[in-house]
Amino acid sequence: MNLRKNTPKLHYSTYLLIFNPNRLSYCVFSLLNLSVKGPYSKIIPMEIFADTTDYFENDEMVRESYENASLRYREKYERMKTPSGKRLELLVSVLLNRALSSYGLSEKDMLYLENDNGKPFFKAYPEILFSVSHSGNAAVVAMERASDSAFSSSGLRFKKTPDHITLLGIDIEKLRTDIPQNEKIAGRFFTPDEAIYLSSLNADKKAYAFTDIWTKKEAYIKAIGTGLTTELDSFNVLKDIPGFTFKTHDLIPDYIITSCVKK
């Protein structure tokens, strides 16, 4: 197993980053939501798990992960054409399973529904919010139980129907170093302020800045549950978005991970 050492620590007062080899990978605990009611008997803050497909040391680990995956991720595995794509889908299942273990649940037993924009949620546990993302050979999963106050303040209620909307989003992107291509994408998908900001930076800062803005945008549209039906140039992540908080997590070298949560 790929056990990384010298894990960096996040310097946020509301976050604690640890690495526990017994739970697979990097994990970030958010201490923002400490109110847990209902069927869960312990406090479960937000958790973020991230790893690469190097986790799979051999074909036996791939087979075991396939056997322990839900129908959804077995089907995703079968649809992938390349071994790397297959392993990436199984990695998401593994990370979801590690996150669900905090609730005494297993990813293998999960049934999924999707909202009208394709955002998945657990059919039997819609109050457990989660978001997944992958890029290159890396994947990330964020999960927490939505507090009752978060839903009441936003006017939402728990539903077991496909119009369920989540308040948690995460995105991971491999650092994009093609500056000319980045500027073309920024001109199409960024707001004028974001594009101007990007073009004003020195060349050595542009790759990080572009990827940072992109992951914030992706995390936000995942958090509000609309996906790409929300135009990426319709909101500016360089400014505060009322009601939402962004955090960047430096967990895997050459990747940027950004979470977006309802305040």
N, C-alpha and C positions, 0 to 999 in steps of 0.2 A: 504494500500500500504506500502511496505517496504521502509520507508524513512530513510536512514542512516544519522547519524550525525557525526560531527568531521571528515569530509572528509580530507584525507591527500593532501597536495599540492606538485606538482612536482617542483623540483628545476632546471628546464631547462629554459634558457633565451628565447627559442623560443616556449615554451609551457605554457599554462595557464590552470589549472584544476579548474573546478567549479562544483558545484552540484546544480541543479535547480529542485525542486520537480515538477514544472509544465511541465518539459520535460522528466520526468520519472526517470532518472538515472544519473550516473556519466557521465561526458562529458569532453573530453580533446580537447582544441582548439589549433591547430598548426598555428603559425603565419608565417610559411615559404612561403606559396603560397598566395599572396595578389593580383595577377593579374587575374581578372575575366572578360571575354569578352563574347560576344554572347547573349543568351536570358536571362541571369540572371542580375538583376539590382543592386545587392549588392555584396559586398565582402563576400565570404564564405570560410573560412579556413577549414583545415581538422578537422573533429570531430570524437571522439571515444565515443561510448555509451556501457556500460556494466552493466549487472544486473544478478540476479539469478531468478529461477522460483518461488521464494517466492513472486515475483511481483504479481502473480495470487492469490488473497486472497480467491477466491471462484469460483465455477463452472460458475457463470454468467460472470465473467471477462474472463474466457476461451472461452465461447460462443461468447462474443463480439469481442474478438481478432480474433477468427476464421472467423466471418462475415466480419471483416475488413482486412483480409489477401488476398493476391493475389492467383491466381489459383496454382501457384508453391508451396506456403507454405500450402495451403489447402491439396494438394496432399501429401506433406511431412507429414503433420499431420495424414492423413488417413493411410499412410504406417507404421507409428510407432505402435508397439504392446503394449507399456506400457503407462500409463497416464503420467509418468515423461518424456518419450521421446516425446510424443505429445506436452506437454507444452513447452519443450525446442525448438521445431521447431516454435511454435507460438511466443515464446519470441524473436527469431531472426527476425520474421516479424514485431513485435512491435518495436524493436530497429531500423530496417531499416526504418520503417515509421517515427520515430522520426527524424532520420537523413535526410530523404527526405523532411521533412516539411520545412527545411531551404531553399529548392529550390521551395517551393510551390507545391510539388508533394506528391503523396500518394503511399505507397507500394501496396495497393490493385489494383491500375491501372497499375502496372508494368508488362510488358512482358519481359521475359528473354531469352537470347541466351547463348550458351556456346562455348568456343573455343575448339580446338581439344583435349585438355587435361582436359576438364570438368570445366574450370574456367568460372563462370557466369558473365554476364554483362547485362545492361539494353538495350534492343533492340532500343528504341527510344532515349536514352540518353547515348551513349557509352562514352561520355566525362566525365560523372560522375563516378569516380572510387570508387569501394567499395570492401571490403573484410569482410568475416564473419567467426566466429569460435565459437565452443562450446565445453565444457568439463565438466563432472560431471553434476551439475545443473546450470551452469553459461554459459553465452553467451556474445559475444562482436561483435560490428560492427564498422568498420572504413570507412569513406567516405570523399571524396574531389573531386573538379572539377580539372581535369588535366589542367595544364597551357599549352599554346601553345608552350612555350619555352621548356618544358619538353619533349614534343613529337618531336619537331624539332631536339633537341640535341640527342635524342636516335634513330632517323631515323624512328620513327613510325608515323603513321597517324591515325586519327580517322576512324574507319570502323564499319559498321553495319553488319558484317559478323562474323561467328564463329571463325575466326582466330585473333580476337581482343585480344591484350595483355595488361594487366594492369601494372601499376608501383606502386602499393600499396598492401601490404599484412599485415595481422594480425593473431596472433594465441594466444589462451588461453589454458592453461593446469593447472589442479589441481596439486599442489605440489606432486611430486612422491617420496615417502619415502621408497620404497623397494630398498635398496641400492644394494643387490646382483643382482636383476633383472635389475636395471639401468645399472650396469656395463656390463651385458650381452648385453644389447641393444647398449650401447656405443661401445662395441667391434665389433658390426655388422654394425652400421650406422654412427659412428663418424669417423673423420679422426684420424690417429695415434696421432697427437698432441693434439687433443681434448680429446681422451681417456686417454692419459698419464696425462694430466692436471687434469682430473677428479679423477683419481686414486691417485694423489699426495695430494689431499685435506684431511683435517680432516673429520671424519665421520659426524660431525654436520653441515658441509658445503656442503656435497655431494648432498643432495636432491635438494637444491636450484640451485646449479651449473648445475646439470643434466637437470633440468626442464628449466632453463634459456637457455642453449645451444639448447635444443630441440625446444623451441618456436622460437628462432632465425632462425633455419633451416626451420621450417614450414613457418614462415612469409616470408622468402626470396623466397622460391619456389612459394609461392602464388603471391608475388610481380612480379616475372618475368613471371608468368602465365603458368608454365610448370608442376606444381604439381609433383607427384612422378615419372614422367619420368626423372627428374633430380635426380641422385643418391645423397643421403644425405651425403655420405662420399667424394663427389667430390669437396666440398668447405669447408673452415675453417672459422667459425664465430668468432673465437678468434682473427682473424686478420681482418683488414679493407677489405671490398669488394668494389672495385672501383665503384663509382657512387651511392652507397646506404648507407642509414643511419638507424641504429637500435635505438629504444627507448623502455625501459621497463616501464610499467605503473602499479603501485601498487594500483589497484582500488578495488579489492575484496580480503578479507582475504583468505589465503591458495591457492591463484591462482596467476600465473604469466601471464601477458599479454605483448606481444612484437609486436611492429609495425616495418615494414620495408618499407621505401619509397625511391624513386629515388631522389637523391640530385638535 
